[in-house]
Amino acid sequence: MNLKQIRQKQGITQAEMAEKLGVSRPTYIQIERGQRELTIGQAKVIFEILQMYKSKESEQEKLKEKIVLKNQSGKFNARKFEEVLLYVLEKVGAKPNIGETALFKLLYFIDFDFYEKHGQFITGATYMKNHHGPTPRQFKAVTDEMIGCGELERVRSKYFQYDQKKYLPRRKCDLNVLSAMEVEQIDDVLARLSDKNGSELRAYSHDDVPWVATNDQNDIDYDLVFQRTQPYSQRDHEMDFLDAAASDVLEHLPPLSEEEYDYYMNLPDKK
């Protein structure tokens, strides 16, 4: 990369560069074009600018690496979190039992149940173990931003004798952001759990293996879902066993000969 490219990458004008070197702009242009020799002092200034550029470029590369790793590990997707929250509120937010505490648990089961079934994240939110059950760490930041944009409203109400925070959607959920499988998962969790109040959901979540296996105030590891027992496990364990057994049998079968392959491929379909 030549001096001109470095200067442009740094966003420095020719006049600013000339000032740094203590020369006129026409003189600097001659230096940039290689038509004029540098003094030792000028070479030192350019070396320092080059080092600054390399340092800045290195920091940018490190930041890119962090972003790539974050995306590869399926971490938090703020847009999906917003749309899942709005979808849940559209469906069950008007129920008197669905306050902030209940919302935390519904979001937890939506994310963790989907991960158990499909090995993929919906929102990738981080859930912390606390006394009241799993709590999404990003919830406040996301809802504060949505409230600021007029997409959500936070209101205070009473549920029996208890103070309650409720959230009202101020725009429709964008279903284009969610897959059919993800919507199906959300609907399944809401059908099973949305009639429970905050205390019932808290008690229910406290028996789920990921919550039980995590220390207080620590983040709950998604992979703990694969240690779940009934009634929490979302997998068909009998089918898992049959699949594993079938794979084991197939592993030990010898490969088909060309004649055997042709024979099986040409068998008539059973109607």
Backbone torsions as a table, in degrees:
resi	resn	phi	psi	omega
1	MET	NA	127.1	-177.3
2	ASN	-86.2	176.1	-175.1
3	LEU	-60.2	-39.8	179.8
4	LYS	-62.5	-45.2	-179.3
5	GLN	-64.3	-40.6	177.7
6	ILE	-62.4	-45.6	179.7
7	ARG	-59.4	-44.9	-178.7
8	GLN	-66.8	-39.6	177.8
9	LYS	-61.9	-36.7	-179.7
10	GLN	-78.2	-10.1	-178.9
11	GLY	74.0	29.3	-178.7
12	ILE	-101.9	134.3	177.9
13	THR	-80.6	165.9	177.3
14	GLN	-63.0	-38.1	-180.0
15	ALA	-64.2	-41.6	178.9
16	GLU	-65.8	-39.2	179.6
17	MET	-65.9	-41.9	178.7
18	ALA	-60.4	-41.1	179.1
19	GLU	-63.4	-41.8	179.3
20	LYS	-61.3	-36.3	-178.0
21	LEU	-87.0	-10.6	179.6
22	GLY	74.3	35.0	178.2
23	VAL	-130.6	171.6	175.7
24	SER	-76.5	164.1	-179.9
25	ARG	-63.8	-44.3	177.7
26	PRO	-59.1	-37.1	178.1
27	THR	-65.6	-42.1	179.6
28	TYR	-63.2	-40.0	179.1
29	ILE	-58.3	-40.2	177.8
30	GLN	-63.2	-40.0	178.8
31	ILE	-63.6	-45.7	-178.1
32	GLU	-62.4	-32.2	-179.5
33	ARG	-86.1	-1.8	-179.2
34	GLY	77.8	19.7	-178.0
35	GLN	-96.7	-1.2	-177.7
36	ARG	-142.8	140.0	179.7
37	GLU	-76.1	147.3	176.3
38	LEU	-89.4	146.2	169.0
39	THR	-79.2	168.4	178.9
40	ILE	-62.2	-40.8	179.8
41	GLY	-64.1	-41.4	179.1
42	GLN	-67.2	-40.0	178.4
43	ALA	-61.9	-37.6	179.2
44	LYS	-65.0	-42.6	178.8
45	VAL	-61.7	-44.9	179.4
46	ILE	-65.0	-37.9	177.1
47	PHE	-60.5	-42.7	179.9
48	GLU	-65.0	-39.3	177.7
49	ILE	-64.4	-41.1	178.8
50	LEU	-62.7	-42.1	178.9
51	GLN	-63.8	-40.0	176.9
52	MET	-61.3	-41.2	-179.8
53	TYR	-64.2	-45.8	-179.7
54	LYS	-62.3	-39.5	179.5
55	SER	-64.5	-43.3	-180.0
56	LYS	-65.0	-42.2	-179.9
57	GLU	-64.3	-38.2	178.6
58	SER	-64.2	-42.3	178.8
59	GLU	-63.8	-39.6	178.9
60	GLN	-64.2	-40.1	178.5
61	GLU	-64.4	-41.0	178.7
62	LYS	-63.3	-40.3	178.9
63	LEU	-64.4	-41.5	178.3
64	LYS	-61.4	-42.3	179.7
65	GLU	-61.0	-42.1	179.5
66	LYS	-62.7	-41.8	-179.7
67	ILE	-64.3	-43.6	179.9
68	VAL	-61.8	-47.4	179.8
69	LEU	-61.3	-39.2	-179.7
70	LYS	-63.7	-43.3	179.8
71	ASN	-67.3	-39.6	-178.5
72	GLN	-65.8	-33.2	-178.6
73	SER	-84.7	4.2	173.9
74	GLY	69.9	34.9	-175.6
75	LYS	-75.5	-167.2	-164.3
76	PHE	-56.0	130.3	175.8
77	ASN	-114.3	97.8	-174.0
78	ALA	-61.1	-39.3	-178.2
79	ARG	-62.5	-45.2	179.8
80	LYS	-66.4	-37.5	178.3
81	PHE	-59.1	-43.9	178.1
82	GLU	-59.0	-47.7	-175.6
83	GLU	-70.2	-36.8	175.8
84	VAL	-63.3	-45.1	179.4
85	LEU	-59.9	-46.3	-179.9
86	LEU	-64.1	-39.5	179.1
87	TYR	-62.9	-46.2	178.9
88	VAL	-60.0	-44.1	-178.9
89	LEU	-66.2	-38.2	176.8
90	GLU	-61.3	-39.6	-175.3
91	LYS	-78.9	-45.6	-170.7
92	VAL	-132.6	0.7	-175.5
93	GLY	-60.3	-26.0	-178.5
94	ALA	-78.4	-13.4	178.4
95	LYS	-64.2	137.9	-176.4
96	PRO	-63.2	-23.5	-178.0
97	ASN	-83.6	-10.0	-174.8
98	ILE	-93.3	85.3	171.6
99	GLY	-102.7	-167.5	-175.8
100	GLU	-60.3	-43.1	-178.5
101	THR	-61.5	-43.9	178.3
102	ALA	-64.5	-39.7	178.8
103	LEU	-59.0	-42.7	179.6
104	PHE	-55.1	-45.0	-176.0
105	LYS	-72.0	-38.9	178.0
106	LEU	-62.1	-43.5	178.7
107	LEU	-63.2	-40.3	178.4
108	TYR	-59.6	-50.2	-177.5
109	PHE	-68.6	-32.9	175.6
110	ILE	-61.1	-49.3	-177.6
111	ASP	-68.8	-46.7	-174.4
112	PHE	-75.2	-36.0	177.6
113	ASP	-65.6	-40.5	179.7
114	PHE	-65.4	-41.2	179.6
115	TYR	-63.2	-39.2	179.0
116	GLU	-64.8	-41.6	-176.9
117	LYS	-72.8	-40.5	-167.4
118	HIS	-120.1	-7.7	-178.6
119	GLY	67.5	20.8	-179.7
120	GLN	-130.9	157.1	177.7
121	PHE	-90.3	149.4	165.9
122	ILE	-92.1	-68.5	179.9
123	THR	-99.1	-24.5	-176.7
124	GLY	68.8	17.6	-179.8
125	ALA	-62.4	151.5	176.8
126	THR	-93.7	124.6	-179.3
127	TYR	-108.7	127.0	-179.7
128	MET	-98.1	144.2	175.0
129	LYS	-85.3	120.1	170.8
130	ASN	-135.5	-178.9	-173.2
131	HIS	-57.4	-32.6	-176.2
132	HIS	-88.9	1.2	-179.4
133	GLY	111.6	-173.1	-178.7
134	PRO	-63.2	133.9	-178.2
135	THR	-129.2	123.9	179.3
136	PRO	-72.0	120.1	-175.8
137	ARG	-63.3	-32.1	-175.2
138	GLN	-85.0	-1.6	-171.7
139	PHE	-57.8	-49.7	-174.8
140	LYS	-64.6	-44.4	-179.0
141	ALA	-62.0	-42.9	-178.6
142	VAL	-68.4	-46.4	-177.4
143	THR	-68.6	-35.4	176.8
144	ASP	-61.0	-42.7	179.6
145	GLU	-66.7	-40.8	179.7
146	MET	-66.0	-37.9	177.3
147	ILE	-64.7	-42.1	178.4
148	GLY	-62.4	-30.5	179.7
149	CYS	-89.5	0.1	179.8
150	GLY	77.6	17.7	-178.7
151	GLU	-92.8	-11.8	-172.8
152	LEU	-152.1	150.5	175.8
153	GLU	-130.6	133.6	177.5
154	ARG	-102.4	127.1	-179.8
155	VAL	-129.1	154.1	177.0
156	ARG	-105.1	138.0	-179.3
157	SER	-146.7	-172.4	177.4
158	LYS	-120.1	137.5	170.4
159	TYR	-118.5	104.2	-166.2
160	PHE	56.2	-123.3	-177.8
161	GLN	-94.1	5.1	-173.8
162	TYR	-100.7	142.0	172.6
163	ASP	-68.6	145.0	-176.4
164	GLN	-143.5	138.7	171.0
165	LYS	-98.6	127.4	175.7
166	LYS	-120.1	159.4	-179.2
167	TYR	-125.7	133.2	-179.3
168	LEU	-113.7	125.7	178.9
169	PRO	-72.3	136.2	178.8
170	ARG	-112.6	5.7	169.5
171	ARG	-149.9	163.2	179.6
172	LYS	-76.7	148.3	172.9
173	CYS	-64.9	138.5	175.9
174	ASP	-89.6	98.9	-176.6
175	LEU	-69.6	-13.4	176.8
176	ASN	-66.1	-20.6	-178.6
177	VAL	-79.5	-23.6	-175.5
178	LEU	-107.7	142.0	177.2
179	SER	-80.2	165.3	178.1
180	ALA	-60.9	-38.5	178.5
181	MET	-63.4	-40.0	-179.0
182	GLU	-68.0	-42.0	178.0
183	VAL	-63.9	-40.8	178.3
184	GLU	-60.1	-40.4	178.9
185	GLN	-65.1	-43.4	179.2
186	ILE	-61.2	-46.9	180.0
187	ASP	-59.9	-39.5	-179.8
188	ASP	-63.1	-46.3	179.7
189	VAL	-64.4	-42.4	-179.4
190	LEU	-64.6	-38.7	179.4
191	ALA	-64.4	-36.8	-177.2
192	ARG	-81.5	-35.0	-165.0
193	LEU	-122.9	-12.5	-170.6
194	SER	-73.1	-10.3	176.0
195	ASP	-87.8	-7.3	177.2
196	LYS	-81.4	144.6	176.2
197	ASN	-85.1	178.9	-176.1
198	GLY	-57.4	-41.7	-179.2
199	SER	-67.5	-39.9	179.1
200	GLU	-67.1	-41.1	178.4
201	LEU	-67.3	-36.9	177.7
202	ARG	-62.1	-47.6	179.9
203	ALA	-62.7	-40.2	-179.8
204	TYR	-64.9	-44.0	-178.5
205	SER	-67.4	-26.2	-177.2
206	HIS	-71.7	-10.4	177.0
207	ASP	-104.2	1.2	179.7
208	ASP	-80.5	133.4	-174.1
209	VAL	-51.7	-46.2	-179.7
210	PRO	-56.6	-38.9	178.8
211	TRP	-71.7	-44.7	-177.8
212	VAL	-61.8	-38.6	-173.6
213	ALA	-82.2	-0.5	-176.3
214	THR	-107.4	140.4	177.0
215	ASN	-74.0	152.3	-179.8
216	ASP	-54.3	138.0	177.5
217	GLN	70.8	3.2	177.4
218	ASN	-93.8	160.9	177.5
219	ASP	-76.8	141.1	-178.1
220	ILE	-87.1	126.7	-178.1
221	ASP	-77.7	123.9	179.8
222	TYR	-57.0	-35.2	-175.2
223	ASP	-65.8	-13.4	177.6
224	LEU	-67.7	-13.6	178.6
225	VAL	-62.5	-24.9	-177.0
226	PHE	-77.9	-1.4	173.7
227	GLN	-105.3	6.2	-177.4
228	ARG	-64.0	153.8	172.9
229	THR	-118.9	173.5	176.9
230	GLN	-69.2	146.9	7.1
231	PRO	-91.1	10.9	-173.1
232	TYR	-83.6	-33.4	-175.1
233	SER	-62.2	134.7	-178.1
234	GLN	-98.9	-3.1	-176.2
235	ARG	-91.1	154.4	173.4
236	ASP	-87.1	97.3	-173.1
237	HIS	-66.9	-32.0	177.4
238	GLU	-65.2	-42.7	179.3
239	MET	-67.0	-37.9	176.6
240	ASP	-59.7	-42.3	-180.0
241	PHE	-63.8	-44.4	-179.6
242	LEU	-64.8	-40.1	178.3
243	ASP	-63.0	-44.0	-179.5
244	ALA	-63.9	-41.9	179.9
245	ALA	-64.4	-42.5	-179.9
246	ALA	-64.0	-41.2	178.9
247	SER	-63.3	-39.7	-179.8
248	ASP	-63.9	-42.0	179.2
249	VAL	-64.6	-46.6	-177.6
250	LEU	-62.4	-33.7	179.7
251	GLU	-60.6	-33.0	-174.3
252	HIS	-96.9	-0.2	177.1
253	LEU	-80.2	140.8	175.8
254	PRO	-70.4	156.2	179.0
255	PRO	-65.4	149.8	178.4
256	LEU	-71.8	143.2	172.6
257	SER	-75.7	167.2	179.9
258	GLU	-61.8	-37.6	179.8
259	GLU	-67.2	-41.6	179.1
260	GLU	-64.7	-41.1	179.7
261	TYR	-60.4	-47.5	179.9
262	ASP	-61.8	-39.0	-179.6
263	TYR	-60.2	-50.7	-177.0
264	TYR	-69.0	-33.4	-179.5
265	MET	-70.1	-25.1	-176.0
266	ASN	-99.8	5.7	176.4
267	LEU	-64.9	139.7	179.4
268	PRO	-67.8	145.2	176.4
269	ASP	-67.5	140.9	175.7
270	LYS	-86.8	124.8	179.9
271	LYS	-90.3	NA	NA
